[in-house]
Amino acid sequence: MADEYWRNGQPQPPRHGPDCPECALALASIGVLEQEAAPPPRLREAVLSKARRVRPPARPEVVEAAVPYAAQLALMDELLTELSDDEWSAPVVKHGTVRGMVEHLAANDRPVAALMGVPDGPWPRLWRGQATTLLERFSRNAGPLLEVEVDLAGRSPARGSLRAAMVQRAFETWTHADDIRTALARPLTAPDPDHVRRIAGFAIPKLPRARQGPPRDVAVMISLLGPGGGTWTVSLSEVPGRRVPLALTLRADAVGFCRLMAGRVPPDDFPYEAEGRAALAHEVVWAASRLGCD
């Protein structure tokens, strides 16, 4: 590709070993490829024990917040590693090219990276370096910081906890990986159902902020179906804590609703079922489509 893909700040060398015919022949000639010795029975526990002494395991609440982002980071990294020169220049809606979209993703990761003390650098070309360092520092140090506020990515200024920001980073990384797959005519993916549920739980409470129109002292129930589904009730009242009647129940596919919230499904084409005020259902679907990070 025109710009080398970098990992941890270093350009990736060509793969050798079994993937290289000459190396494979040399390894086969000395029997390396045929020999698979079983590890000593206590090796695994010895390695884990030493690793725990060097660095204690992350706290459970930190692991819970980190896992969705770690999963999407790994999938995006795998996808980018496979791209050819032409594919890096493939057109992508909203960000020009695949390369431009990765630069956008790196920029949106930056507030969280800065909170975790990741030094600034030429990250548009080194997205993986920034993302990996962010994840490593989060896993080691984020325990006392999970409820600290940080700038969230989005079309309008907003802040949220570091815990919420990590879910947003997973959400946006998945969305942009699927943008690349769309640009290259590859099949889309869906996150783990638990991660889908966390994405929905992060974004749905922000529906009142995304609404346009007069205040409404009512509540809506969003019931998402399929893997990652769940039910959320959101008050549209501008008065915090006010008890308001339920005016709408809206049902939709969980993954589809997350794509709607990412702005990747036109709201007029989004399939849903609603009980209650039809005009309010239309208003909620349009509000959901404005929750993306672009």
N, C-alpha and C positions, 0 to 999 in steps of 0.2 A: 504494500500500500504506500501511498505517497508519504505519509508520516508513519514511522514505526509505531506499533502498539507497545506501550510501556507497561511494565508490571513492577510495583514497588520502586519506581524511579529508574528502572534499567530497561534498555531495549531487549526484546526477547530474542535469544539465539535460535538458530534452526534446531529442530528436534533431531536427536540422534538415537543411538541404541537400536532397538528393534525396528524403528521407523526408517532407519537408514540402511539400505541394502549392504553397503560395505561393512558397516559396524555389525549388522546382524550376522553376516557371514563370519566375521572374526569372532564374535561371541559364540556362535554355534560351533566353530572349530575347536574351542576349548571347553565346550560343554556347558557354558554358563546358562544358556536358555533352557536346557533340559533339566538342570538341577534346581529343585525346589525343596530346600531343607526346612523342616518344621522348626519354629522358634522354640527356645527352651520354655518349659511350662510356666516358670515364674517371671519371664521377661516382661510381660504386659504390666503386672502389678509393680514390678521394680521401676519401670519407666514412669508410670503414673505417680508412684510415690515420690520419685525425685522431682517430677514436674510440679507436684503440689508444694514441695518444699521451696522450690524456686519462686513460684507464683501461686498463691491460694486461688481456688476456684472462684469464679464470679458469683456474686450474690444472686439468689433465684430471681428476684425482681429485675435485676439487670439483664440476666439471661433472657427472661421473658420479653423484655423490651428490645433486645438486640437480635433475636433469632429471625424475625421477619425480614429485617434489613439485610442481615447476613445471607439469608437464602436468596433474596433478589439480587444482591451484589454478585454472588457467585454465578447466577444465571446470566446476568448482563456481561460479566467478564468472559464467560464461555462464548457468548454470542459475539462479542467484539473480537475475540481472538480468532474467530473463523473468517472474519471479513476480508475480502480482497480489496485491492486499490479502488476498483470501480464501485464496489459496494459502500465504501466509506464516503463516496461522493454521490450516492443515490439520493434523490430528492425526498425530503420529509416535510409534511405539512407543518407549518408554523415556525420551523427552525432551519429551513433551507436545505440542509443536507444532514446525513447521519452524523458527520463530524460536528456540525453546528449544534445538533441536538445534544451530543455528549458534552460539549462546552457549556450549554445551558444547564444540564444536569449537574455538572461540577460547580457551577456558580450557585445553584440552589442548595447544594450540600454545604456551601461555605459557612453560613452562620452557625450550623451545628459543629462543623469542624473547628471553627474558631473558638467556640465555647470549650471544646475538648483540648484546646491548646495545640492544634495541628498548625505548624508554621505555614504561612502563605507562600505560594510558589507558582510556577507556570502550570497550574493545574488543568487548564483546558486540554492539554496534551497528556496529562498524567492523572486522569480521573481515577484510575485504579489505585494509584499511590495515595491520593488524598482519602479515598473511601476506605481503603484498608487500614490506614493509620487512624482514621476516625473510629472505625469499629474496634480496633485494638485498644485504644485509649478509653473508649466508652466502656468496654468490658472490664478494664482494670479499675477505672476511677469514677464511674458514673453513679455509684450508690448514693452518695449524699446530694447529688445534683439532679436527680430524676424529676423533681418538682420545680427546679429553677426555670424561669421563663426565658425563651429564646425567640428570635424572629422566625416566623413560619414563612415558607414559600407561598406565593399566591398573587393574584391580580391586584389585591388591595392589602395594605399593611395589616398584619395580625401577629399576635404573639400567643405562645402556648408553652406548656411544660416541655422539658427535654424528652420526657417519656413520650408525649404526643408527637413531638418533632421526629422521633425515630420511626414511628409508625408512618408518618407522612413521607419520610425518606424511602421507606419500603414501597409505599404506594406509588410515588413518582418514578422510582427506578423500574418497577414492574410496568408502569404505563409506557415509559419510553422504550423499554425493551420490546414491548409489543408494537410500538410505533416503527421500530426497525424491522420487525418481522413483517409488518404490513407493507413497508416500503419494498421489501425483498420478496414479497409474495410467499412468505412462510407461514405455517400455522401459528395462531395465537396460543398463549398459555394462560392458565389460571393459577393463582397462588394456592398454597395449602389452605384448606377450608378454615382452619383456625386463624390464619392470617387474613383471609377475606373478612372474617367476622371482626377482627381488630380494625381493619381499614374502614369498614362500615361504621363501627363504633366511634372511630376518630372523626369521620366526616359528617355523619348525619346530624349530630348536635349543632353543627354550624349552619344548618339550613336557614334558621331565622335571619342570620347575617346576610345570606345570599339572596333573600327575597327582595322583590321590588314591588312597590304598591303600598296601599294604606295599611296601618297596623290592624292586626286581627287578634282578638282575645279568644282564641280557640287553640286546641291542640290537635296534632295529627299523629297517627300511628303508622309507622313504616314496618311492614312485615316482609322480610326477605326470605325467599324460599330456595331450597337446594343446598349444595355444599357451602358451608360458611354462613348459612342463614341465621336469622334471629329477629327479634322484635324490639323496636325502639319507639318511645312516645316522646314527642317534642312539642313544647309550648311555643306558640308564635307570639305570645304576649310580650310587649315591651316592658312590662312591670315584672321584675324578678320575683319568683315565689308565688305569684298570683295563681289561684286555682281557676282553671278555665275548662269549659266543656270540650269533649272530644268531637270534632266535626268531620273527621275523615280517617278512613283506614285504607292504606294503599299497599297493594301486594305486587311484588315483582321478583324476578330472579336475582339472587345475591350478587353473582359475578357481573351480570348485566348492569345492575344498579351501580356497582363500583366503576364500571366503564362509563356509565352516564355521568357520574360525579367527576370523573377525570376529563370530561368534555370530549369523549371519543365516540359517543352515540348521539345523533341529533335528537333533541327532546321530542320533536314532533313524530319521530319514528320509533320512540321507545315503547315497548309493550308493557302494559301494567293493567291491573284490575283495581277498581276503587269502589268503596262504599261511602257515600256521603256527598259532599258538595263537589260537583264535577269541575266547576271553575277553580276551586281550591286545589284539586288534584293536578290540574294543568299548571297552576302556579307553583306547586311544590316540585313537580318534575323539572320545570324550567329553572327553579332555584338550584336544584341538585346539579344541573348541568354546568353551573357557574362555579363549582367548588374546586376545580382543577388548579394545578400549579403553574400553568402556562401564562 
